[in-house]
Amino acid sequence: MLNNIGLPGLLLIAVVVLVLFGRGKISSLMGEVGKGITAFKRGVDDGKKELDDSFADARDVSPDATVKTDKDKV
C-alpha cells in the first residue's frame, strides 16, 4: 500500500501536514526529535564505555601454562 506513494503523493502529504500543524509546531517537534536522538546516542555511548570499563577491570583467572603445580614437580 505505501510502496505506491511517489513524489507527488509525498509532497501532498507534506503540504497537508504543514497546513494542519503550522510551521512553528513542526519545527519544535523536529527539535524534540533531534534532542531525543542525541540523548539516545549519548546513552548508547555511555553503555559501551561502562562495558569497556568493566571488561578492563576484569582479571584473568584461568590457569597459566607457565605456572607449575605440585603434580608437575614429581
Biotite code that builds the C-alpha atoms (Angstrom):
import biotite.structure as struc

atoms = struc.array([
    struc.Atom([0.000, 0.000, 0.000], chain_id="A", res_id=1, res_name="MET", atom_name="CA", element="C"),
    struc.Atom([2.679, 2.512, 0.996], chain_id="A", res_id=2, res_name="LEU", atom_name="CA", element="C"),
    struc.Atom([5.154, 1.479, -1.683], chain_id="A", res_id=3, res_name="ASN", atom_name="CA", element="C"),
    struc.Atom([2.937, 3.087, -4.349], chain_id="A", res_id=4, res_name="ASN", atom_name="CA", element="C"),
    struc.Atom([3.390, 6.610, -2.928], chain_id="A", res_id=5, res_name="ILE", atom_name="CA", element="C"),
    struc.Atom([5.534, 8.668, -5.266], chain_id="A", res_id=6, res_name="GLY", atom_name="CA", element="C"),
    struc.Atom([6.992, 12.150, -5.085], chain_id="A", res_id=7, res_name="LEU", atom_name="CA", element="C"),
    struc.Atom([3.676, 13.940, -5.780], chain_id="A", res_id=8, res_name="PRO", atom_name="CA", element="C"),
    struc.Atom([1.993, 11.960, -3.010], chain_id="A", res_id=9, res_name="GLY", atom_name="CA", element="C"),
    struc.Atom([4.739, 12.790, -0.533], chain_id="A", res_id=10, res_name="LEU", atom_name="CA", element="C"),
    struc.Atom([4.542, 16.474, -1.445], chain_id="A", res_id=11, res_name="LEU", atom_name="CA", element="C"),
    struc.Atom([0.772, 16.437, -0.955], chain_id="A", res_id=12, res_name="LEU", atom_name="CA", element="C"),
    struc.Atom([1.164, 14.809, 2.464], chain_id="A", res_id=13, res_name="ILE", atom_name="CA", element="C"),
    struc.Atom([3.820, 17.365, 3.439], chain_id="A", res_id=14, res_name="ALA", atom_name="CA", element="C"),
    struc.Atom([1.560, 20.272, 2.429], chain_id="A", res_id=15, res_name="VAL", atom_name="CA", element="C"),
    struc.Atom([-1.394, 18.845, 4.371], chain_id="A", res_id=16, res_name="VAL", atom_name="CA", element="C"),
    struc.Atom([0.729, 18.329, 7.488], chain_id="A", res_id=17, res_name="VAL", atom_name="CA", element="C"),
    struc.Atom([2.136, 21.847, 7.162], chain_id="A", res_id=18, res_name="LEU", atom_name="CA", element="C"),
    struc.Atom([-1.366, 23.329, 6.884], chain_id="A", res_id=19, res_name="VAL", atom_name="CA", element="C"),
    struc.Atom([-2.709, 21.298, 9.818], chain_id="A", res_id=20, res_name="LEU", atom_name="CA", element="C"),
    struc.Atom([0.107, 21.844, 12.295], chain_id="A", res_id=21, res_name="PHE", atom_name="CA", element="C"),
    struc.Atom([1.804, 25.025, 11.124], chain_id="A", res_id=22, res_name="GLY", atom_name="CA", element="C"),
    struc.Atom([5.482, 25.657, 10.599], chain_id="A", res_id=23, res_name="ARG", atom_name="CA", element="C"),
    struc.Atom([6.264, 26.518, 14.227], chain_id="A", res_id=24, res_name="GLY", atom_name="CA", element="C"),
    struc.Atom([4.785, 23.333, 15.621], chain_id="A", res_id=25, res_name="LYS", atom_name="CA", element="C"),
    struc.Atom([6.630, 21.153, 13.089], chain_id="A", res_id=26, res_name="ILE", atom_name="CA", element="C"),
    struc.Atom([9.986, 22.837, 13.753], chain_id="A", res_id=27, res_name="SER", atom_name="CA", element="C"),
    struc.Atom([9.592, 22.446, 17.520], chain_id="A", res_id=28, res_name="SER", atom_name="CA", element="C"),
    struc.Atom([8.594, 18.809, 17.023], chain_id="A", res_id=29, res_name="LEU", atom_name="CA", element="C"),
    struc.Atom([11.671, 18.149, 14.884], chain_id="A", res_id=30, res_name="MET", atom_name="CA", element="C"),
    struc.Atom([13.818, 19.864, 17.524], chain_id="A", res_id=31, res_name="GLY", atom_name="CA", element="C"),
    struc.Atom([12.457, 17.488, 20.157], chain_id="A", res_id=32, res_name="GLU", atom_name="CA", element="C"),
    struc.Atom([13.105, 14.514, 17.869], chain_id="A", res_id=33, res_name="VAL", atom_name="CA", element="C"),
    struc.Atom([16.700, 15.701, 17.420], chain_id="A", res_id=34, res_name="GLY", atom_name="CA", element="C"),
    struc.Atom([17.173, 16.031, 21.185], chain_id="A", res_id=35, res_name="LYS", atom_name="CA", element="C"),
    struc.Atom([15.781, 12.538, 21.664], chain_id="A", res_id=36, res_name="GLY", atom_name="CA", element="C"),
    struc.Atom([18.161, 11.052, 19.101], chain_id="A", res_id=37, res_name="ILE", atom_name="CA", element="C"),
    struc.Atom([21.094, 12.867, 20.711], chain_id="A", res_id=38, res_name="THR", atom_name="CA", element="C"),
    struc.Atom([20.132, 11.577, 24.158], chain_id="A", res_id=39, res_name="ALA", atom_name="CA", element="C"),
    struc.Atom([19.778, 8.041, 22.789], chain_id="A", res_id=40, res_name="PHE", atom_name="CA", element="C"),
    struc.Atom([23.229, 8.151, 21.171], chain_id="A", res_id=41, res_name="LYS", atom_name="CA", element="C"),
    struc.Atom([24.733, 9.523, 24.385], chain_id="A", res_id=42, res_name="ARG", atom_name="CA", element="C"),
    struc.Atom([23.123, 6.684, 26.354], chain_id="A", res_id=43, res_name="GLY", atom_name="CA", element="C"),
    struc.Atom([24.457, 4.074, 23.937], chain_id="A", res_id=44, res_name="VAL", atom_name="CA", element="C"),
    struc.Atom([27.965, 5.557, 24.153], chain_id="A", res_id=45, res_name="ASP", atom_name="CA", element="C"),
    struc.Atom([27.779, 5.623, 27.962], chain_id="A", res_id=46, res_name="ASP", atom_name="CA", element="C"),
    struc.Atom([26.683, 1.982, 27.977], chain_id="A", res_id=47, res_name="GLY", atom_name="CA", element="C"),
    struc.Atom([29.571, 0.978, 25.714], chain_id="A", res_id=48, res_name="LYS", atom_name="CA", element="C"),
    struc.Atom([32.009, 2.911, 27.902], chain_id="A", res_id=49, res_name="LYS", atom_name="CA", element="C"),
    struc.Atom([30.649, 1.235, 31.029], chain_id="A", res_id=50, res_name="GLU", atom_name="CA", element="C"),
    struc.Atom([31.017, -2.210, 29.456], chain_id="A", res_id=51, res_name="LEU", atom_name="CA", element="C"),
    struc.Atom([34.556, -1.451, 28.292], chain_id="A", res_id=52, res_name="ASP", atom_name="CA", element="C"),
    struc.Atom([35.469, -0.256, 31.778], chain_id="A", res_id=53, res_name="ASP", atom_name="CA", element="C"),
    struc.Atom([34.036, -3.397, 33.370], chain_id="A", res_id=54, res_name="SER", atom_name="CA", element="C"),
    struc.Atom([35.964, -5.602, 30.935], chain_id="A", res_id=55, res_name="PHE", atom_name="CA", element="C"),
    struc.Atom([39.164, -3.668, 31.643], chain_id="A", res_id=56, res_name="ALA", atom_name="CA", element="C"),
    struc.Atom([38.718, -4.218, 35.391], chain_id="A", res_id=57, res_name="ASP", atom_name="CA", element="C"),
    struc.Atom([38.125, -7.941, 34.939], chain_id="A", res_id=58, res_name="ALA", atom_name="CA", element="C"),
    struc.Atom([41.078, -10.126, 35.763], chain_id="A", res_id=59, res_name="ARG", atom_name="CA", element="C"),
    struc.Atom([42.099, -13.343, 34.108], chain_id="A", res_id=60, res_name="ASP", atom_name="CA", element="C"),
    struc.Atom([41.561, -16.275, 36.455], chain_id="A", res_id=61, res_name="VAL", atom_name="CA", element="C"),
    struc.Atom([42.415, -19.014, 34.002], chain_id="A", res_id=62, res_name="SER", atom_name="CA", element="C"),
    struc.Atom([45.381, -21.221, 34.923], chain_id="A", res_id=63, res_name="PRO", atom_name="CA", element="C"),
    struc.Atom([48.605, -20.033, 33.374], chain_id="A", res_id=64, res_name="ASP", atom_name="CA", element="C"),
    struc.Atom([50.556, -22.579, 31.324], chain_id="A", res_id=65, res_name="ALA", atom_name="CA", element="C"),
    struc.Atom([53.910, -21.401, 32.677], chain_id="A", res_id=66, res_name="THR", atom_name="CA", element="C"),
    struc.Atom([52.988, -21.939, 36.342], chain_id="A", res_id=67, res_name="VAL", atom_name="CA", element="C"),
    struc.Atom([53.987, -25.404, 37.549], chain_id="A", res_id=68, res_name="LYS", atom_name="CA", element="C"),
    struc.Atom([51.820, -27.188, 40.085], chain_id="A", res_id=69, res_name="THR", atom_name="CA", element="C"),
    struc.Atom([52.880, -29.723, 42.697], chain_id="A", res_id=70, res_name="ASP", atom_name="CA", element="C"),
    struc.Atom([51.874, -32.565, 40.364], chain_id="A", res_id=71, res_name="LYS", atom_name="CA", element="C"),
    struc.Atom([54.286, -31.333, 37.705], chain_id="A", res_id=72, res_name="ASP", atom_name="CA", element="C"),
    struc.Atom([57.266, -31.383, 40.103], chain_id="A", res_id=73, res_name="LYS", atom_name="CA", element="C"),
    struc.Atom([57.162, -35.151, 40.608], chain_id="A", res_id=74, res_name="VAL", atom_name="CA", element="C"),
])
